[in-house]
Amino acid sequence: MAEAGRQGRTPVGLLQYAAGMDLPQETPRRRLSCWLPTFNQPWEQKPGLGSTYILDALFPSLPLTPNQVEQSYFLLTDDYYLNTDSQVLDAYLEYMVELAYCWEGAGTPTEQEMRPDPGAGDGSGLHHPSSGPEERRGEASTTRITIADLQSCTPRWQTCIGNTDDTMGFALGALFVKETFDRNSKGIAEQMINEIRTAFKESLDQLSWMDPDTREAAKDKADAIYDMIGFPDFILDPKELDDVYDGYEVGEESFFNNMFNFYNFSSRVMSEQLRKRPSRDQWSMTPPTVNAYYMATKNGIVFPAGILQAPFYSHDHPKALNFGGIGVVMGHELTHAFDDQGREYDKEGNMRPWWQNSSLQSFQQRTECMVEQYSRYTVNGEKVNGRQTLGENIADNGGLKAAYNAYRSWVRLNGEEKRLPAVNLTNDQLFFLGFAQVWCSVRTPESAHEGLVTDTHSPPRYRVIGTLSNSQDFAHHFQCPVGSPMNSGSRCEVW
Ligand SMILES: [Zn+2]
């Protein structure tokens, strides 16, 4: 979350990002004051960095009680203060100080109040920055990716589309699906999910470590997983779509105001949902998103229209590529229901134990194998954190296996596909190649380091190598000799 904040996902990060959009690197502070309108909100005089205080300042029109404020994800609670790394707190505090600058200019009472006095201990155990933001910006310039750096890497059109998707993704999604989404895709995707679910359940019978009761409960849970594919229906109804954005003011003149209005608007929408019954059909990703997710508390999986495209899926692709692409993604999301966190929720999405102790112990032994396996991998000399990435690695491995078995079942039912001309690969090999291909990527060393520290997914290279080196089918079809890197003789298998 911390890194996402820097890229504009939280109000604070966003304001800073929005304000810095066109700033020359060397003079950010001065330009900020030229760019931003002056706000003359009366700032309540409160000591310290109270979260209610911050929210009041950000969204003065928002009628929230302090209790509701504490539940807001972007605010510091006491608990967070006391248990968070000092570097993170420093960075957060720096944002807030900059925010105060943005709104009131340097040297105002707000700025002075929010900048903690380094000499004064407050007895609460809170961490304070050891130096001012200006000094720290100077000294950290070699290690920190600045907003200006990010800008130089990201083409403007991507920034613009990203922002439009972040703020009006369902409206954008309506245009996107009308243009690109094949109505048959929904049925085809549903059928594939069922094929992969069946393969997953069949594999449960082969797992010697599971007791019969837990096995049956796992099958029940797999059956109960429901799916949402493509987009929510409301986006194709102009009236309903308008209602969703009712109250959000957008203009052509000011990017800053658009983003500011959006966060004001979305905070109001979020606060209105507090203590209401959760809706099962609510989408957390917009239709153009090239991603998918599993919701443990709903036992549901979601595949936005964006991921139902090449290279993950195409009507014209060989089945081997579709199963290796979107099939593995589907298997991955299904397996999340049974990873180290998802397994704690029952088929209705309630956090409730449903495992026999003996199976739980075996599960933990097997997951420990994966922790050790992935902890051996390194990027630029820096280790992957096998514990931080465990859930995703379980999902990657289970997903690949279920999708491959589903592909073999498809072939048994429908017969072998023709082989692609001019590609000297069997269809089984093509399946694995298609899987590996979706992880082709390139990143800077800084970005790779950031991923190792913050991402719950393994680096793309090891999402491929880690899973394939655990796959007997892969070793068989690529004839990897025993003892070779991809067939080392010791495999980890959970699902
Ligand atoms: Zn995942």
Boltz pocket constraint, residues with backbone or C-beta under 6 A from the ligand:
constraints:
  - pocket:
      binder: B
      contacts: [[A, 332], [A, 336], [A, 391], [A, 392], [A, 395]]
      max_distance: 6.0
